[in-house]
Amino acid sequence: MAGITPHRFQELLRVAGAAIGKAFSSPRVMSIVISLLIGLGVIGLRGTGFLESLELGTYDWYLRMRPKTTLAGSRITLIEISEADMARYRPWPLSDAILAQALEQLVQYQPRGIGLDLYRDIPIPPGSDALSDVLAHHPAIVVPTKLGTSPAYDIPPPEVLKGTEQVGFNGMIIDPGGIVRRGVLFLDHGDTSMPSFALLLALLYLRAENVYAQLDDTEWLRLGPATIRKFAANDGSYIEADAEGYQFLLDFRDAPGAFPVFSLSALLAGEIPPEAIAGKIVLLGVGTETESVKDFFFTPYSRGHGFDHFISGVTLHALITSQLLRAGLDGEGVVATVREGDEWGWMLLWSVLGGVLGLWMHAWWRFLFISLSGLLLLVAATYGAFVYEWWIPVIPPALGWMLSAAVVTAYMSNYEKQHRTILMQLFGQYVSPAVAETIWQQRDQLLRSGRPRSQRLVASVLFSDLVGFTPVSEKLSPQALTGLVG
C-alpha cells in the first residue's frame, strides 16, 4: 500500500468492482459459476452418505452386467449337505463319526485343500476321537472359527487344531441392506493377525503352483502377478465404511454353476468321480436349499430378499477362494477405485459440462435429447472402465450434469427473455415488429454485451426537413413529439 494515495486506492477498488460486475454480468461466466456451485453442492451431499445406496445399487448392476469368467475345469468342488442328507444322517448337527468318515473319503481322492465349513467347537459323539485324529494328521484340512465382538462371543475351532495354521475365520462384512460386497483376508485378533478361511484354502492350492503370498512396497498383499488392493473407508461409493482388517472388493466374476456340486450322501457312498476332487479345493458345508440351517447371504446378484435370492455360506467361500486363485494364477486384480480428489474433479467436470451445454439448450427437445445423450455417455464410460476393473462414480456426476443443465437452461431462458423485452421495447418504437424481431434473431451479429455493435456498412441515408417542425417541437413534450414523428 506504500506510495498509493487514498484517492488512487478508491479508484482501483472502483475499477476492480466494475471489472467483477462486468464479468458476472456475462451469461457465460454466470453459467460456469452456477455449474461449479452445483458441483460443490453434489460433492457435499455425497459426503453425507445420502447417495451411497444409489451408488452401491449401480455398482451391483455393473457387477451383474459384466462378463463372467468360465474356466475350462473348475478349481473348486462343493460337497453340500442337503435336507435329505440331514434326514438320512440324523440327528443334526452331524455326529463326529459322520464328519470323520466324509473327511477320510475326501483325503483318499487327494485334493489340494479341504475346507470344512462347519463349526465344531464342542465334540458331538460318537466318533470324536476319530475326527480329532483326521484333523490332526491331514494339514490340508482347514476349519473355521468365528471372531465375535468380544472373546465371549467367539466360536473356537476344534480343540486339536487350536493354535495351528489350519484355522481361519469365516466372518463376512455385510453392508447396509444386507448385501455382501467385500471379503476379508486378515483380521486383528489380540496380538496376532488371523487369516481368513478362504485365504488359507487359496494358499494351499497356490503352493502347489509355487505361488506364495507376499507384501509389495505399499504393504498390499500380492499373489503371483496380481496385487490385492486394500479397501479404505471411502473407496468407491462408500462413505466412512467399516474398513477393519485387510478387506478387498469381491468381483463375483465366476459364472453361475461354475463349481461342481455333489451331496454328502454321494460322497459317503463313493459315487463321486475321483477326478472331480483330485488336485482341487473341496468345500464341505450346508447347501443353498437347506432351509432349516440359516447359513446364507445376499449378494449383488440378489434382486430381492426372498428365499430364492441368496447363496449359501459355502458357495460364498468358494467364490472368494476362486477370486484369489484367479488373482494368483491368472493375474486378475481386484476392482480398483480412484482417489477422492480425482473423484471430486470428475464430478465437477460433469457439472461444468452440463452448464456449458445449458448455454445453448433453449428448446425443450434439445434439452431432453442432449441430457439423455450425456447420461448414456456417462454410463457407457463408467461401465467400460468397470469392465477393466475401475470403479468410477456414476450417480454424483449424473446428478451434477442434470442439475447444471436444467438450472443454466432456466437461467439463460430468463436472461434472454429480459433482454428481448428490453430490445423489443427499444426498437419497437421506431421500426415495425417484424424488423425488431429480425434484430433480435440476429442479435449476435448486431449487438455486443447489449449494445449496438460497430460495423462497416454501405448504406443510403435520406435527410429531410419538415416545414414548421422547430416551432411545433418546442411546444410538445418528448413523449408526444416521439409519437408524432413515429
Secondary structure, DSSP 8 states (H G I E B T S, - for coil): -TT--HHHHHHHHHHHHHHHHHHHTSHHHHHHHHHHHHHHHHHHHHHTTTTHHHHHHHHHHHHHHS--B--SS-SEEEEEE-HHHHHHT-SSS--HHHHHHHHHHHHHT--SEEEE-S--SS--SSSHHHHHHHHHH-TTEEEEEB--SSGGG-B---GGGTTSTTEEE---EE-TTSBEEEEEEEEEETTEEEEBHHHHHHHHHHHTTT--EEE-TTS-EEETTEEE----TTSTT-SS----SEEEE----B-TT-S-EEEHHHHHTT-S-GGGTTTSEEEEEE-TT-TTS--EEB-TT-SSSSGGG-EEHHHHHHHHHHHHHHHHHH-----EE--HHHHHHHHHHHHHHHHHHHTT--SHHHHHHHHHHHHHHHHHHHHHHHHTTEE---HHHHHHHHHHHHHHHHHHHHHHHHHHHHHHHHHTTTS-HHHHHHHHHTHHHHEETTEE--------------TTHHHHHHHS-HHHHHHHH-
